[in-house]
Amino acid sequence: MGEVKLRFIGAGGHGILTLGALVGTAATVYAGKEAVMTISYSPAQRGGWSRADVIVSDEPIDYPIFKSPDVLVATTQETYDLESGNVRTGGIIVYESSLVKPKTIEGVRQYGIPAITTAMKAGSRLAANIVILGFLNKLLGLLPEEAVVQAIKSRIKKKYLEVNLKAYEEGKRLAGVEVNV
């Protein structure tokens, strides 16, 4: 695998930081990899964005900051517009298809997925971040399946666990079907 730089960005309340924490937990605690996460927020008091940058590596990570992610996940148009130009050539963008109108970016593969509606079908709109996690892990093969499931079980409250595990499975299913590319 080497090293993968992931940038998750979206509106506050979209579960961006939880998504980053789940990837980091799955990598370090359950898969024996190295991971680091840095977070940032917009200065807006309401309606702002949050961002989680995560590096997952087989080797120790020297520096936790990066400009050009290998993978970008954007859940709003504003955050897509803000970060899509930073994705490295050969990288991937995953975006919420109901909220983002993508632009053509040479050398970058883009996947629009209906994370919000898929999460609602699984039982809660709030599980859209877990749909994204399932999609990403299936698409990239980033972490062992059991590591991700264990991370979800360890970090999600028990009363929300069933919905989130279902959302994760639905995200994996989306990765196996044709999505907006």
N, C-alpha and C positions, 0 to 999 in steps of 0.2 A: 504494500500500500504506500509506503513512504510517508509523505505528509500531505494533509488536505486542509485547506483554509476555507472555512465556511462563514458566511455572513448572513445572519438572520435579522431582518428589519421589518417593522410594521408599526401599526398604531398601538399605543398603550392599551393594554387589555387583550391583545391578540395572543398572548402566551409566548411571546418571543423569548423572554428570559428563561421560562420553563423549558422551552424547546432546546435552547443552548445547554442548560443544566442537564437535561436528559442525555444529550449526546455526550457531554463530558463525563457524566456518571457511568454510562454504558461503556465508554472507552476505558476509563481508568480503573473503575471498581470491578467491572465484570468481564472486560476483554483484555486486561493486562497491557493496555497501550498508554501512551502519554497524551495528555490533553490539557489545554489551558483556555480559559474564557475571559474576555474583557467585555464590559458592558458600557453603554453610553445612552443618553437620553437627549431629546430635544429640549430647548429651554422653555418651551410652551408649558403653561400651567395646566391647560386643558387641551385635549385633541392633539397632543404631541406624539412623537414616535419613540420607540425604544429599539436598541440594537444590541445583539450579542454576536461577538466575533469569537469563533471557536477554531482552534487548531487541534487536529488529531494526528498523531504521529507514532511511528514505530520506534523512533529515537527521541532522546531528550530534546526539548524545545528551547532554543536559545533566546528567542525574543517573541513576546506575545502580540506584537502589533504588526498589522499588515495593511497595505493599501488596496491590493488587487486580489480579491478572493477567487478561489477555484470554483466555488459554488455560492450563489446568492439566492436567498429566499426573500421575496418581497410580498407583503400582504396588502399594500395600498398603492395607488397610483403615485402618490407623492414620494413614497420610499423607493419605488421602482425607478422613477425619474431621477432621484437623488443618487442612486448607487449603481444602476445598470451599466453605465459607462466605465465603471471601475473593474468589471469582471475581466480576468485575464483571457487572452485568446485561447481557445480550446476549452473554456470554462462552461458552466451551466447556470442558467437562471430558472428558478421555479417561482411561479407567481400565482396569486389567487385570481382565477379566471373571471370571477364575477365583478372584480373591482379594478382590474388592471388591463389597460389596452397596451400591449407591447409594441415596441418599435423594432425594426430590423437592426441587428447588431452582427456585423461580419465576424465569423469565427466563434460565435457563442451559440450553443444549443439552448433553446427555451422551451419550457413546459408549463402550460397553463392548466391548473387543476382546480376543480370545484371543491376546495377544502371545506368551505363553510357549509354548503348544502350537503356534502357527504357527512360532515360531523352532525348536522341536524338529523339526518336519517339514522345515524348511530345512536342518537339520544340527546345530544347537547351541542349547540353551536360553539360552546367553549372548548370543545375537543378538536377544533380545526387545526391547531398546532400539532396534535398527535396524528391526524390524518397526514399532514405534511411529513412528519417523522417517518411514518410507514412508507410513504411514497419515496422519500429520499433514500432510506436504507435499502429498499428493494432496488431502486434505480442504480445506486452507487455500489452496493455491496460493501458499504463502509465498515460495518460492525457485525459480529455474529448475532444472529436472530435472538438467541437466548439472552445475550447481554442486554439488548434493547428492552426486551420484555421484562427482565429483572430490574432494569433501571426504572421502568414505568411502575412496576409493583412497589419499588422502594420509595418513590418520590411522590406518587399520586395518592391522595387520601382514599381510604378504603371505600367510602360511599360513592366515589366517582370512578373507581377502578374498572368496573365492568364496561361502562360507556367508553372509557379511554382505550381499553384493550380492543373493543370492537372498532373504534375509530382507527386504531393502528392497523388492524387487519384490512379495513376498507382502504386505507392509504396504500397498503401493499398491493391490493387488488387494482387500484387505479394505475399503478406503475406497470401492470401487465396488460393494460388496454390502451387503445389509441387516445391520447389526450391532445389538447390544442398545442401544436408545435409551431 
